[in-house]
Amino acid sequence: MRAESDYLIIGSSHAALAALSTIRLQETEKTVTVLTRDRHFPYSPTLLPYVVSGDVRPEAAILCDEAFFEARRVRFERSAAVAAVRPETREVTLEDGATWHYDKLLLATGATPVLPAIAGLSEVRFHSLRSLDDSLALCAELGRARSAVVLGAGLIGMHAAENLAKAGIAVTVIEQRAEVLSGYFDAEAAGLIAARFASHGVAFRLGCTVAATTVQPRQRGLSLRALPLMALPSASAARWSRPPAPAPGARDAGSRSMTAPKSRPIFY
């Protein structure tokens, strides 16, 4: 298949929706096409943790439907993953072999989760939380899991921890910085937030990175490595902790093991 569009937008993020609306204000006659690898209409990423907990129905996270694109005379193609972009010929090739020719191209794909370099990670089942399908996959795990480990105490990680805890999962958050949400709040505010989470049963391991995952019969676990850390806020004393100093002769100085229950853990 070979098709063409004056304006070709790759991705269905908020930026893509804003761009096509702006283009239509300036260009009323030009053709506009949106290609997305998602099988869903555009949705709100901020609602995904609440889809996991069941507080929000998946369809309620959808931002717009076919009528939105029809009203703006925009062609919206789902399950259209891009395999290659050739700027010299102004062409885009999809994974299914289809080719699109464009006059102007916009990449609005949004972010992609960066997987940390953790030994053994490829040997265990884990999840990221970036797409609606990610949230649906996590939701399907809740009935089988009793514990969850969330890697990262940023905004999405904390939202995930909150909603996993609401679903009755024992949650531990591992964060390499000295406090949660460090990109958004100062240490005092972060301490208050963490204390609130702790009061709902969420445990924290701060100043740590995950060195490796371990898989043994009937149990799975993580090996944590302590990082140099400043004093933690007093509000965190109850449930915030960092790995203790290793015993003399320990195999990996600065590391300890944390064994998860027998049920499958969830990594984020």
Secondary structure, 3 states (H helix, E strand, C coil): CEEEEEEEEECCCHHHHHHHHHHHHHCCCCCEEEECCCCCCCECHHHHHHHHHCCCCHHHHECCCHHHHHHCCEEEECCCCEEEEECCCCEEEECCCCEEEEEEEEECCCCCCCCCCCECHHHCCCCCCCCHHHHHHHHHHCCCCCEEEEECCCHHHHHHHHHHHHCCCEEEEEECCCCCCCCCCCHHHHHHHHHHHHHCCCEEEECEEEEEEEEECCEEEEEEEECCCCCCCHHHCCCEECCCCCCCCCCCCCEEEEECCCCCCCEC
